[in-house]
Amino acid sequence: MVARRYLMPGQGEGFIFLVAGISLVAVALGVAALIAVMSVMNGFRAELFDRILGLNGHAVVQGYGGRLENWPQVMADTKALPGVTQALPLIEQPLMGSVGGRVEGVIVRGMRLADIRANPEIAGNIRGGTLDALAPGANTVAIGARLAEQLGVRVGEQISLINPAGQSTPFGTVPRIVAYTVVAVFEVGVYDYDKAFVVMPLEDAQTLLRLDDAVGMIEVVTDNPDRAKAILEPLRQKLAGIAVVNDWQASNSALFSALVVEQTVMFWVLSIIIIVAVFNILSSLIMLVRAKTRDIAILRTMGASRAAMMRIFMTVGTLIGAAGVAVGLVLGFTLLTFRQSIVDGVSRLTGTNIWDPSVRYLTLLPAKTDPMEVVGIVILAVLLSFLATLYPAWKAASTDPVTVLRYE
C-alpha cells in the first residue's frame, strides 16, 4: 500500500515523478530495441539459412574440373549413407547472358525437370509464367526476377547464353551462343540468386556446356544440417581423388560466423540502454528516499522494521522496471509486426533505400522471435531494476528516526 502511494507524486515531488517516468520510458525503449533487433537478426539468419540451403542443399559432391562422370554410382553411394535424405544431380556454371545488346553475368543451373518442379524455393516463388512450359530439348529456361529486370526480358522473350568454351576452329575457340525462351520468372528472396540464376533442364545444360552425360556435382540433403560434415565423412574418404565433398558450413562459414558475431555485439550494445535506464531508477529512488525521510522516521516510530522499509522502496523501483518491461514488450512486438511498413515509410521520407537487397542479401526485412530470448531479456531488465533498488532501500532502512524527528 505504501509503495503504491509512493509511486504517485506528492506535493513538490513532480521532478522525482518525472525522473521515474523517464526511467520507465528508457527501460521500455531498451526492451523494445532488444526484442526487435534480436528478432530481426534471428530472422535474417534463419531466412538466409533456409534459402541458401534450399537451393544448394546441405553439401555438394563436386567433380574435379567441373565434371562428375560416374555420377549415378556416386549418387547411389551418397543415398546409401545413414542420415542422407536426398541426393540430386546438378550442373552449375557461370556464363554470360545477353538480351538486345545488354550483357550480364549469369549462373546456369541445370536440374532434372522433376527436381525443379519439386524445389520449394523455385516452384513456390514463381512471379511470372509457369514451370510447366519447361521441357528438355525445347530450349526453355526460368530466370531470377532481378536478372529479368536488369536485362529487360519478359516471359515469352528470348535470352542468349554465351559459353566461352565453344567450338575449336583453326582460328581459335568460337564461343557457343544459344538462344532460350524465358517461360518463368522466379524470386527466391536472396538478391544474389535472383540477379544471376538461369534454371534449365539437366539435359539442356549438358548440351550447352558440352558435358555429354556428365554432371557438375551431386547436391546432398541430410536429416541434420549441423551434422552434415560428420554424415558425409565416409563418402569424403571413399571419393578421395575423384571428387570433393563440401558442406554448407565450409562454403558459408565466413557469412554465418559474421552474423553470430554481429548478433552478440548488438545484444550487448543495446543492453547498455537498459543499464542507463536502471541508473535513472537508482537516482529517482535516492531522491524519493530523501523526500520521504520524515515519513520513514514516522513509520519507524510506529513499529515498522528496517526490512519493511527496504521492501517498500524495493517494490517501488521494481514496479517501475516491470512497468517499463511491459510497455517495452508491447512496443517491441508492434515494431516487429509493422517492420516492413516502417522501413518502407522511412525510405520514402528520407529518399534513400535503407534496406537495399543488393547489400542485405534478402529482399524483405525478416524477423523470427525466439521465446527464450524474450524471456531472457525480460529477466535481465527486471533483475537490473531490482538491483538498482538495493542501495536506496538500504539507505531508507538505515534512517535514524530519532535524528530526523528531534526538532519536529
C-alpha positions in Angstrom: 0.0 0.0 0.0 2.8 2.4 1.0 4.8 1.5 -2.2 1.7 2.2 -4.3 1.2 5.6 -2.7 4.9 6.5 -3.2 4.6 5.7 -7.0 2.3 8.7 -7.3 3.8 12.2 -6.9 3.2 14.1 -3.7 3.3 17.8 -3.2 6.6 19.2 -4.5 7.7 15.8 -5.9 6.9 16.4 -9.6 10.6 16.3 -10.5 11.0 12.9 -8.9 8.0 11.6 -10.7 9.4 13.0 -14.0 12.7 11.1 -13.4 10.8 7.9 -12.6 8.7 8.4 -15.8 11.9 8.8 -17.8 13.3 5.7 -16.2 10.1 3.7 -17.2 10.4 5.0 -20.8 14.1 4.2 -21.0 13.5 0.6 -19.8 10.7 0.3 -22.4 12.9 1.5 -25.2 15.7 -0.8 -24.2 13.5 -3.8 -24.0 11.7 -3.0 -27.3 15.1 -2.4 -29.1 16.5 -5.7 -27.8 13.4 -7.7 -28.8 13.1 -6.1 -32.2 16.8 -6.2 -33.1 17.4 -9.8 -31.9 14.3 -11.0 -33.7 15.4 -9.3 -36.9 18.9 -10.9 -36.5 17.4 -14.3 -35.9 15.0 -13.9 -38.8 17.9 -12.8 -41.1 20.0 -15.8 -40.2 17.0 -18.2 -40.5 15.9 -16.8 -43.8 19.4 -16.8 -45.3 20.0 -20.3 -44.0 16.7 -21.7 -45.3 17.0 -20.1 -48.7 20.7 -20.8 -49.3 20.3 -24.4 -48.2 17.0 -24.7 -50.0 18.8 -24.0 -53.3 22.2 -25.6 -52.6 21.5 -28.4 -50.2 23.5 -29.2 -47.0 26.5 -30.3 -49.0 27.8 -30.9 -52.6 29.9 -33.7 -54.1 31.8 -31.8 -56.8 33.9 -33.5 -59.5 37.3 -32.3 -60.4 37.4 -29.9 -63.4 33.6 -29.4 -63.1 32.8 -32.9 -64.4 31.5 -35.9 -62.4 31.5 -38.7 -64.9 30.2 -41.7 -62.9 27.6 -39.7 -61.1 24.8 -42.3 -61.0 27.1 -44.6 -58.9 28.2 -41.6 -56.7 24.6 -40.6 -56.2 23.7 -44.2 -55.2 26.6 -44.3 -52.7 25.6 -41.0 -51.3 22.0 -42.0 -50.8 23.1 -45.2 -49.0 24.8 -43.2 -46.2 22.8 -43.1 -42.9 21.4 -39.6 -42.4 21.3 -38.6 -46.1 17.7 -37.9 -47.1 18.2 -36.7 -50.7 20.9 -36.7 -53.4 20.3 -34.8 -56.7 22.5 -34.4 -59.9 23.2 -30.8 -60.6 25.1 -28.6 -63.1 26.1 -25.1 -62.1 28.3 -22.9 -64.3 28.9 -19.1 -64.5 28.3 -17.9 -68.1 27.2 -14.7 -69.8 23.6 -13.8 -70.7 22.6 -11.3 -73.4 19.3 -9.7 -74.4 19.1 -6.9 -77.0 22.8 -5.9 -76.6 22.6 -6.0 -72.7 25.0 -8.4 -71.2 25.0 -9.7 -67.6 26.9 -12.4 -65.7 24.6 -15.4 -65.0 24.8 -18.7 -63.3 23.4 -21.5 -65.4 21.8 -24.2 -63.2 20.8 -27.5 -64.8 18.5 -29.8 -62.8 16.2 -32.7 -63.6 12.8 -31.4 -64.5 11.1 -33.2 -61.6 13.7 -31.7 -59.2 13.0 -28.2 -60.5 9.3 -28.5 -60.0 9.7 -30.1 -56.6 12.1 -27.4 -55.3 10.0 -25.2 -53.0 12.4 -22.2 -53.3 11.9 -22.1 -57.1 8.5 -23.6 -57.7 7.0 -21.8 -54.7 8.2 -18.3 -55.8 7.1 -18.0 -59.4 6.4 -14.4 -60.2 5.5 -14.8 -63.9 5.0 -17.6 -66.4 4.9 -21.3 -65.4 7.4 -24.1 -64.9 5.1 -26.5 -66.8 6.5 -25.0 -70.0 10.0 -26.2 -69.2 10.9 -29.2 -71.3 14.2 -30.9 -72.2 15.2 -30.1 -75.8 12.7 -27.2 -76.1 15.4 -24.5 -75.3 13.3 -23.1 -72.4 14.6 -21.6 -69.1 13.4 -19.9 -65.9 15.3 -16.9 -64.7 15.5 -14.8 -61.5 13.4 -11.7 -61.1 16.3 -9.2 -60.7 18.1 -10.7 -63.7 14.9 -10.2 -65.7 14.8 -6.6 -64.6 18.5 -5.9 -65.5 18.2 -7.5 -68.9 14.7 -6.1 -69.6 13.4 -9.5 -70.6 9.8 -10.8 -70.0 8.1 -14.2 -70.1 7.9 -15.4 -73.7 11.0 -13.4 -74.9 14.5 -14.9 -75.5 17.8 -14.7 -73.7 21.1 -15.8 -75.3 23.6 -17.7 -73.2 27.2 -17.4 -74.1 29.6 -20.3 -73.3 33.2 -19.2 -73.9 34.3 -22.9 -74.1 32.8 -23.4 -77.6 33.8 -25.0 -80.8 37.5 -25.2 -81.6 38.4 -23.9 -85.1 41.7 -23.2 -87.0 41.2 -19.6 -85.9 40.7 -20.4 -82.2 37.8 -21.2 -80.0 34.4 -19.8 -81.1 32.1 -19.1 -78.2 28.9 -21.1 -78.2 25.8 -18.9 -78.2 22.4 -20.5 -77.7 19.0 -18.7 -77.5 16.5 -19.8 -74.9 12.9 -18.8 -74.4 12.1 -17.5 -70.9 9.0 -19.4 -69.7 9.1 -18.5 -66.0 10.4 -15.8 -63.7 11.1 -16.6 -60.0 12.1 -14.6 -56.9 13.5 -16.7 -54.1 14.2 -13.6 -52.0 18.1 -13.8 -52.0 19.3 -10.9 -54.2 22.5 -12.7 -55.4 20.4 -15.6 -56.7 17.6 -13.6 -58.2 20.0 -11.5 -60.2 22.0 -14.4 -61.6 20.2 -17.7 -61.8 19.1 -19.2 -65.0 17.5 -22.6 -64.4 17.1 -25.2 -67.2 16.6 -28.9 -67.6 19.6 -31.0 -66.9 19.8 -32.3 -70.5 19.9 -28.8 -72.0 22.7 -27.8 -69.6 24.7 -30.8 -70.6 24.3 -29.8 -74.2 25.1 -26.2 -73.7 28.2 -26.9 -71.6 29.4 -29.9 -73.7 29.4 -32.2 -70.8 27.9 -35.2 -72.7 26.4 -37.5 -69.9 28.4 -36.0 -67.0 27.1 -33.6 -64.4 29.0 -31.0 -62.3 28.0 -32.1 -58.8 25.7 -34.0 -56.6 23.6 -31.9 -54.2 23.1 -33.6 -50.8 20.4 -33.0 -48.2 20.7 -34.6 -44.7 18.4 -35.0 -41.8 20.6 -32.7 -39.6 22.4 -29.8 -41.3 24.7 -29.3 -38.3 26.0 -32.9 -38.7 26.4 -32.7 -42.5 30.2 -32.9 -42.3 30.2 -36.0 -40.0 27.4 -37.7 -42.0 29.4 -37.3 -45.3 32.9 -38.2 -43.8 32.8 -41.8 -45.1 31.9 -40.5 -48.6 34.7 -38.0 -48.4 37.2 -40.8 -47.8 35.8 -43.0 -50.5 35.8 -40.4 -53.2 39.3 -39.1 -52.4 41.0 -38.2 -55.7 37.7 -38.4 -57.6 35.5 -35.7 -56.2 35.5 -33.1 -53.4 32.8 -33.0 -50.7 32.0 -29.5 -49.3 29.4 -29.0 -46.6 27.4 -25.7 -46.2 29.4 -24.8 -43.1 32.7 -24.7 -45.1 31.1 -22.9 -48.0 29.4 -20.2 -46.0 31.4 -20.2 -42.8 32.5 -16.5 -43.1 29.0 -15.3 -43.6 27.3 -17.2 -40.8 30.2 -16.5 -38.4 29.9 -12.8 -39.1 26.2 -13.0 -38.3 26.8 -14.6 -35.0 29.4 -12.0 -34.0 27.1 -9.2 -35.1 24.2 -10.6 -33.1 26.3 -10.9 -30.0 27.7 -7.4 -30.3 24.2 -5.9 -30.9 22.9 -7.6 -27.8 25.5 -6.1 -25.5 25.4 -2.7 -27.1 21.6 -2.5 -26.8 21.8 -3.8 -23.2 23.5 -0.6 -22.3 20.2 1.2 -22.9 18.6 -0.8 -20.1 21.6 -0.2 -17.9 21.3 3.6 -18.4 17.6 3.3 -17.6 18.4 1.4 -14.4 20.7 4.2 -13.3 17.7 6.5 -13.8 15.7 4.3 -11.5 18.5 4.4 -8.9 18.6 8.2 -9.0 14.9 8.6 -8.8 14.7 6.3 -5.7 17.6 8.2 -4.0 15.6 11.4 -4.5 12.4 9.7 -3.3 14.2 8.5 -0.1 15.4 12.0 0.7 11.9 13.4 0.1 10.3 10.8 2.3 12.8 11.0 5.2 10.1 12.3 7.6 7.6 9.7 6.5 10.2 7.0 7.0 11.0 8.2 10.5 7.3 8.3 11.5 6.8 4.7 10.1 9.8 3.5 12.1 8.5 5.0 15.3 5.1 3.3 14.7 6.9 0.0 14.6 7.9 -0.6 11.0 11.0 -2.7 10.8 14.1 -2.0 8.7 13.1 -4.9 6.5 9.7 -3.3 5.9 11.4 -0.1 4.8 13.6 -1.9 2.4 10.6 -3.8 0.9 8.7 -0.6 0.3 11.4 1.1 -1.8 12.5 -2.2 -3.5 8.9 -2.6 -4.5 8.7 0.9 -5.9 11.8 0.5 -8.1 10.9 -3.0 -9.2 7.4 -1.9 -10.2 8.9 1.0 -12.3 11.1 -1.5 -14.1 8.4 -4.1 -14.5 6.0 -1.5 -16.0 8.8 -0.4 -18.4 9.3 -4.1 -19.4 5.6 -4.5 -20.1 5.5 -1.3 -22.2 8.7 -2.5 -24.0 7.1 -5.8 -24.8 4.1 -4.2 -26.4 6.3 -1.7 -28.3 8.8 -4.3 -29.4 6.2 -6.7 -30.9 4.4 -3.7 -32.5 7.6 -2.7 -34.3 8.1 -6.3 -35.5 4.5 -6.5 -36.8 4.9 -3.4 -38.9 8.6 -3.6 -39.5 8.4 -3.7 -43.3 5.9 -0.8 -43.4 8.2 1.2 -41.1 11.2 0.5 -43.4 9.3 1.5 -46.5 7.9 4.6 -44.8 11.4 5.8 -43.6 12.8 5.1 -47.1 10.1 7.3 -48.7 10.6 10.1 -46.2 14.4 10.1 -46.5 14.5 9.3 -50.2 17.1 6.6 -49.5 16.8 2.8 -49.7 17.7 1.8 -46.2 17.1 -1.9 -47.0 19.0 -2.4 -50.2 18.7 -6.1 -51.3 22.0 -5.9 -53.1 23.7 -5.2 -49.8 21.4 -7.0 -47.4 21.1 -10.2 -49.5 17.4 -10.6 -48.7 14.6 -8.7 -50.5 12.4 -8.1 -47.4 13.2 -7.4 -43.7 12.8 -10.8 -41.9 12.0 -11.5 -38.2 11.9 -14.6 -36.1 11.2 -14.2 -32.4 12.9 -16.7 -30.0 10.6 -17.1 -26.9 13.6 -18.0 -24.8 15.5 -14.8 -25.8 12.4 -12.7 -24.9 12.2 -14.4 -21.5 15.9 -13.7 -21.0 15.5 -10.0 -21.9 12.6 -9.7 -19.5 14.5 -11.4 -16.7 17.6 -9.2 -17.4 15.6 -6.0 -17.3 13.6 -6.9 -14.1 16.8 -8.1 -12.4 18.7 -5.0 -13.2 15.8 -2.9 -12.0 15.7 -4.9 -8.7 19.4 -4.5 -8.2 19.1 -0.7 -8.7 16.7 -0.6 -5.7 19.1 -2.2 -3.2 21.2 0.9 -2.3 18.3 3.4 -1.9 16.3 0.8 0.1 19.2 0.2 2.4 19.6 3.9 2.9 15.9 4.2 3.8 16.2 1.4 6.2 19.2 2.9 7.8 17.4 6.2 8.6 17.6 7.1 12.3 14.1 8.2 13.4 15.5 10.0 16.5 17.8 12.2 14.4 15.0 13.1 11.9 12.3 13.8 14.5 14.5 15.6 17.1 13.4 19.1 16.0 9.8 18.1 14.9 
